[in-house]
């Protein structure tokens, strides 16, 4: 966040419903709200920043990791008119397939987390709902997005990278602009300092290209 502020961007971290740290009611308000009210919270925050005079509505980007990466993809696929760029780090492109591939121990833990908040893909009705909230399904139904994307993954984050591969291939076939970075020896979180530096340099260049912020010399 400090890097983005240094480059001249107003940075707003949104604690949408479903976030922890604000009490049980706020967290449980996220049940069933993936790509719905949770995304509306993000859009409301953008509108608020614009109303305060801190943000340009024509130069807003959505940037996140893990759930935040999913939220970035939802922003690009579900409300492309609201964003000039999106950065997805380890986001889930296909909720149903991602949950299908949980290990037995992960499935046991998911009963009170993923299955409660998003849905169990073993239930046909919930599976259909999961698909409707998945960026890759939205892409298939709309035919593309106008939002340039940067997608970044750790090569060892097998389930997420498989979904990202499918999404990036489909986006490129649809003519969308996508920068795709897969980092060796990294998992869901980037831990190697060299990887972190490489990723943030890529994000710095990407955002400068599409939002017009400052960038390191020669970075664009």
QUITA-V400661 format. One record per backbone hydrogen bond with DSSP energy under -1.0 kcal/mol. CO is the residue of the C=O (numbers start at 1). NH is the residue of the N-H. E is the energy in kcal/mol with one decimal. If there is no record, write none. Layout:
CO/NH/E
CO/NH/E
This chain:
1/5/-2.5
2/6/-2.4
3/7/-1.5
4/9/-2.1
5/8/-1.5
7/214/-2.1
14/16/-1.3
16/19/-2.2
23/27/-1.8
24/28/-3.2
25/29/-1.2
26/18/-2.1
27/30/-1.8
28/31/-1.6
30/33/-2.2
33/36/-2.1
33/38/-1.7
36/40/-2.3
37/41/-2.2
38/42/-1.1
39/43/-2.3
40/44/-2.9
41/45/-1.9
42/46/-1.9
43/47/-2.5
44/48/-2.4
45/49/-2.3
46/50/-2.2
47/51/-2.5
48/52/-1.9
49/54/-2.1
50/53/-1.4
56/59/-2.2
60/84/-3.3
62/87/-2.7
64/89/-2.3
65/68/-2.1
66/70/-2.2
67/71/-2.9
68/72/-2.0
69/73/-2.1
70/74/-2.7
71/75/-2.4
72/76/-2.1
73/77/-2.6
74/78/-3.2
79/82/-2.0
85/62/-1.6
86/150/-2.2
87/64/-2.2
88/152/-2.7
89/66/-2.6
93/136/-2.4
94/98/-2.3
95/99/-2.2
96/100/-2.2
97/101/-1.4
99/102/-1.3
103/107/-2.8
104/108/-1.8
105/109/-1.7
106/110/-1.8
110/115/-2.6
113/117/-3.0
114/118/-3.1
114/119/-1.8
117/32/-2.6
120/123/-1.9
123/127/-2.9
124/128/-2.1
125/129/-1.7
126/130/-2.8
127/131/-2.5
128/132/-1.9
129/133/-1.1
131/134/-1.6
134/138/-2.2
135/139/-2.4
136/140/-1.7
137/141/-1.8
138/142/-2.1
139/143/-2.6
148/86/-1.7
149/179/-2.7
150/88/-3.0
151/181/-2.8
152/90/-2.5
153/183/-2.9
154/157/-1.8
156/158/-1.7
157/161/-2.9
158/162/-1.9
159/163/-1.6
160/164/-2.4
161/165/-2.6
162/166/-1.9
163/167/-2.4
164/168/-3.2
165/169/-2.3
166/170/-2.3
167/171/-2.8
168/172/-2.7
169/173/-2.2
170/174/-1.5
171/176/-2.6
172/175/-1.3
177/149/-2.4
179/151/-3.1
181/153/-2.4
183/155/-2.9
186/156/-2.9
192/196/-2.3
193/197/-2.4
194/198/-2.5
195/199/-3.0
196/200/-2.6
197/201/-2.1
198/202/-2.1
199/203/-2.8
200/204/-2.5
201/205/-2.4
202/206/-2.4
203/207/-2.8
204/208/-2.1
205/209/-2.1
206/210/-1.6
207/211/-3.2
208/212/-1.1
216/219/-2.9
